[in-house]
């Protein structure tokens, strides 16, 4: 057991204690925040020992978990194996931070507090598990498990249409995970784990990786002697595939004009695209966001959406590299569609929270455009955008929460000229809005800039995608500035005279300004994040084009 | 101090000043800010006489390439830096009096420092990423300063418009810069040599259109006059809008002649249309804004060569002076009992102000002379230099006729310029007060007089050359590597003719005052915004009615299927289970007969199975 396990186990145990310990509501909050704080400390320690120059996973842990003999189909193994690399380090730090911020800002939840905090901790544990798992089966377990707390968090503590929203979220995500499940089982059955096979059948006399892979290709290993595993690295090497399997690069299998591997790629792609969410699979997002309480929106936008892009970078693309590169234009097209469509929809919104939700759709489109460029700039930009959007969307949702707490309303038309009454709130909202519209000096700019630059210079895409993405930047400035002008500037006006609008409390100032300052730091010194993911990006791209 | 330290201090000081001014108590804020601006000007002068050099600091790594924060002290950067620091310093002094009663004056001064910091970054950087970053930052400063009076509806609308129109240009610039770095294989300007494809050059130039308020993205600049007048003097007249010219100057050596001509054409259109629309303004600040568009067009006509740079400097001085003088006129009218509630910027309330404001009258005359390019002002040299550049280029270019056309447009623009400038001086200071107001003589606002006097001083000829008609012996020009282009003597005749035309038209139309502010292409942008909003509405409708509904209906279909299958389950499956139970009982009885060792029956079943398998394999 190492630090990585503690990161997952700590909130898991705390969740049980809070949920079933009958400790009382005030302790629930205390314990939850303390656990999130301790988790942040452990994360800090992991980040400090993390060596950016080292390729592959670090701080790894691995235990045998499942071992199945399937007879003629061979053996199935799955490990409880965790690890952190250049891609996941930033995301677990983000998860820790955003969970802390979400718990910190949960003061306005008043009902069933034990249940609430227990579920948020549970969500945190499964999110961490998703980012840390090195085994696809383990990942899938965490991925599915995440649904449960989210469903209840929206369904119990949500707004008036919470049942509809939570069910919609549940069904959408379930369909997505179904696609992932199909590919996971198919690919695991198709692939052999050379290490495990050599270990399980020492009599075959294999010593090195290439000899065993050659033997596999030459049909020298009997199917019942093959050990299948879900290890992500094993699944990322097509040489481990059994010949004649539909997932084999050599197989002539075609279905609807697509090879088996292309089917695998697209199913995984769609499965994760629902999570991102990519237009046209996005309609769960505005509903879920509008109904979810503020801290849950923060977690949803800040962390949950990132799993979609994480899944592409970790599974869909490394598993099926050639198919992914072939799909570059379609992916970039979908990304651009998300950017522009999300931005136009945001422009039409009158509900501030829906506007922020659609802006998420638009901003996550940049991630896909960056990924589809298959250039170091684009990938770095995409990973940076994930983290930057995690911070900025949290900030924006907290901003909506501030208004909603005080008035129970979030219609943009109902507010005007808040700058005169709430100067601190205006300053921090200004930071959030200008950072989100991609002003240099803030983190949003770096992510969008390098994603587009990757797309512009990529040999796999024509520059038109980048130019259309640039249009998204313009629209982004449009709806965000419009919001800022309507709500904060002008002469003071609120719809109901009974609405009191006191400025930020000290608790709110702490979290809002903290996130804002973080965005400025990353905007001026993007190297902090680029350095972490540098090796991951160069290695992954080398593997794609070797 | 070593040069590196001065350089770093220059880059960082404005940002520290902005923070400090915001945090200091109200009483000392303004004085501290002016002091810090003075310190900045001192540092700018130190950097201003450095030899050309490049400096870089490590920044971050990307895809195995080290991205350094590199800076390039060039002559053009130094000249612009000096202009920014001098004008900013005078504007800060002027603002102390102009905004004395504003409770948020500290915020205003902070914004000014942020602007100075961004502008410094813009002129000194060598790195395209920082250049683009600084480019957007000055746009954001412009947004903040225009919407400084954030209760004013017109001001915040103008600010939004300015930011969005700038953004359109910015996107072109972004792709232009990335294209340049891609083509030359380097992300620093100092490493670019040769000639880039015309498309890339044109993209960069398109980027400058937004910032310099050139045709067709010009309409934000007149609206931007809703901001405080001294801020307009600094950013919307002298420096920020000149950033569009500066980018042309930066890329001039390596974008090729087609891109140069594109820049010149945009400049020519803006020169004429800006000057023309300046005639139809009722608001003196808006007239000056159109005049800025027109003068920036003149710089664009220089296509980014050193003549553009020269006019940028000369214009920066006299236009800042004009704005500050206009500001002091507005300030005066606003503080008069008779006109306190009237529109202090409207020509209807002016006329005959020479009696009350003699100093402003003289200042306006001298700055106006600079604008007209009358000898003994710096504007004379810089304007002749641009004409000289066009003439010179025409002599050895494949596009000679095109250059002559541009030269002709310049002559037309000069005539219009002389007209609106003379008219403005006449309508403000000469004749009688048109509002019929009885005004008292003003007491002297020294904080306004001193900056204006210094700017008058700077806009005179002897800084450039002791010879008022020719600058070939100029120390100034040779220090800043500005070429002195020559044009044959006939041009002087045309210049003089344009003054005559201006004075003549002014005399003939002296009784006519425009009743409102006519906007050039002003209608396009609000409708573009409405169009975007409309598309948004439609997309939203599509999203809710089609995309979402498909998903919902599909899910509902599942429910229907579920009910169907439940029905099937109860009636058919359940039924069939009992059916199977009864059949199997019957079958059991049948199968018992199999065991009766009747071989032919075995054969029948084997044959039957084989046929089935064969059929399956064949199809």
Contacts between the chains, C-beta under 8 A, distances in Angstrom:
chain1	res1	chain2	res2	distance
A	168	B	551	8.0
A	171	B	555	6.1
A	172	B	551	7.7
A	279	B	547	7.9
A	280	B	547	5.0
A	282	B	547	8.0
A	283	B	543	6.9
A	283	B	547	5.6
A	283	B	548	4.1
A	283	B	551	5.7
A	341	B	539	6.2
A	341	B	543	7.8
A	344	B	532	7.4
A	344	B	535	5.5
A	344	B	536	4.4
A	344	B	539	4.3
A	344	B	540	7.6
A	345	B	536	6.4
A	345	B	539	5.4
A	345	B	540	5.1
A	345	B	543	5.6
A	346	B	536	7.5
A	347	B	532	6.2
A	347	B	533	5.8
A	347	B	535	7.9
A	347	B	536	3.4
A	348	B	533	7.1
A	348	B	536	3.7
A	348	B	537	4.7
A	348	B	539	6.7
A	348	B	540	3.8
A	349	B	540	7.2
A	375	B	63	7.2
A	376	B	62	6.6
A	376	B	63	2.6
A	376	B	64	6.9
A	377	B	62	6.1
A	377	B	63	5.7
A	380	B	62	5.7
A	380	B	63	6.6
A	417	B	150	7.7
A	417	B	151	6.6
A	419	B	150	5.5
A	420	B	151	7.2
A	434	B	140	6.5
A	439	B	136	6.0
A	439	B	137	7.2
A	439	B	140	5.5
A	440	B	132	7.0
A	440	B	133	3.2
A	440	B	134	7.3
A	440	B	136	4.9
A	440	B	137	5.7
A	441	B	133	6.7
A	441	B	137	6.2
A	445	B	133	7.1
A	445	B	136	7.5
A	449	B	129	7.5
A	449	B	132	7.7
A	449	B	174	7.6
A	450	B	62	7.2
A	452	B	174	7.4
A	453	B	178	5.4
A	456	B	175	6.4
A	456	B	178	5.3
A	456	B	179	7.8
A	456	B	182	7.7
A	457	B	178	6.8
A	457	B	182	5.4
A	463	B	175	7.3
A	466	B	175	7.0
A	467	B	171	7.8
A	467	B	175	6.3
A	470	B	171	4.1
A	470	B	174	6.5
A	470	B	175	6.8
A	471	B	171	7.3
A	473	B	167	7.1
A	473	B	171	6.3
A	474	B	164	7.1
A	474	B	167	5.1
A	474	B	168	6.2
A	474	B	171	6.1
A	475	B	532	6.7
A	477	B	163	6.4
A	477	B	164	6.0
A	477	B	167	5.0
A	478	B	164	6.1
A	478	B	529	7.2
A	478	B	532	6.1
A	479	B	536	7.8
A	481	B	143	7.9
A	481	B	160	4.9
A	481	B	163	6.0
A	481	B	164	7.0
A	482	B	160	7.0
A	485	B	147	8.0
A	485	B	156	5.0
A	485	B	157	7.4
A	485	B	159	7.8
A	485	B	160	5.5
A	488	B	150	7.6
A	489	B	147	6.2
A	489	B	150	4.3
A	489	B	151	7.7
A	489	B	156	4.3
A	490	B	150	7.1
A	490	B	151	6.5
A	490	B	153	5.9
A	490	B	156	6.2
A	491	B	151	5.0
A	491	B	153	7.8
A	525	B	60	7.2
A	526	B	60	5.5
A	527	B	59	6.4
A	527	B	60	2.9
A	527	B	61	6.6
A	530	B	60	5.2
A	530	B	61	6.3
A	530	B	62	5.7
A	531	B	60	7.3
A	531	B	61	6.7
A	534	B	61	6.2
A	534	B	62	7.9
A	534	B	63	7.9
A	534	B	64	7.8
A	537	B	63	7.0
A	538	B	63	6.8
A	538	B	64	6.2
